[in-house]
Amino acid sequence: MSPYRLHAFCQSGNGYKVALYLNCSNIPWEPVEVDFFGGQNRTPGWRESVNAMGEVPVLEVDGRRLTQSGAILTWLADKHGNFAPANADERYETTRWLLFDNHKFTSYYGTRRFLKCFAPHAPDPAVLAFLQSRVEATFAIVDKHLASQPFVIGKRPTIADFSLAGYVYYPADETDVDIAKSYPNIHAWSERMKMLPGWKHPYELLPGKYIKPIVR
């Protein structure tokens, strides 16, 4: 039995961040599918036994259940050393980008994708427009940053890169964003991440069925 069991599903970019880190670090792990669209993570039993926050990913290890992708990535890097910041300055920069990603980059992009493609009811167009404006602003920040260096905090990938990579590989028909065309530096960075041994697409790496996006 693998020492790590990752509770997630293939549509979750936050779950993908951790799965991709484990795979690229050559750390044995096994997936545990969460039926998000069936409401499994919203049941009292699941919240009591797996994660009171009702979210994925959850990394199960040695009787503990670790939650929040940024915290999990930090814990794994501290424990294993793979893709870890090399010194105090890099640790600060890594934390800064993890927070930016979770608060803005992943948050706006992932939320808009869910509302557009998978939410049971059509979202308010004004809400989608607001989120789109936030996506464009945060992507512009990251694209400019990556114009001067190959990875988020320098010349080598760290957990900051795995965090920002959470949603960038999902197809454009789910996101309405053509990254290659609109954000060439993000695209070039994402291609560099693909070169890491162990890289896989989220729909190949995580369990669950592909769900065709709702056309709205």
Steps between C-alpha positions, in 0.01 A plus 500: 500500500630843409589728792299778333135490402371806317127574512415693183331485158616580149316833461672642810799714416579527868515122523713494186763725660575242766467199271740656250752578772491142629532357148787729397675427830470125438328459837263201518136598545156370426188695402171489685218626280266755654156523340488879511221536247294243690542702818718252692720770652195688624363213709538515880673161503768604251563825680523320831737229378702668223494882501279729704555774240326288237779549247759309301783425490550299815832319543473204732827398667580314822149543634499873427294682240673805360290763321542817289723454196751773588547363851532144368761602242698681770482197731612264224789724395616529861481124547650380172703795371367471145436838337555670835623858543877498547532777760309756705460741209361227276270383780357851525453524123342155488252590774421830330413327172306221672281761666458697178405184316246379754346843550498621140655300215342162567203643688359722223588264216371184669181667624412639159563162338272324747215751463522496121541126444378298794263698724144362500351843426614762251702771675421869490681643192616792713671258739676325213608835357640607837693175539630528142638846572677359807636207301643735238661722766663214690614319187660821376698524825628144473571530126713810559681331789586195289637714218827540690552155651413140413322409824304684764784573742799455274685250284351180641146386583376512858170430670392848389500373142292196591250725672456736204484204261178370654255617234709603200482162323122473483366546146402842368137395450479482881670832569442731201869590525746424222816511711737438210360798309430747780772419754807369315729504801258296709466260210878463463530439875223239489686323221815497713301343783385231256864399455528388863520121538165381632291780347150392400185682398245534782248282317761225485648541845193523721196271531152576376311529175539774243197728506420689183478874575155653499461745212367830633 
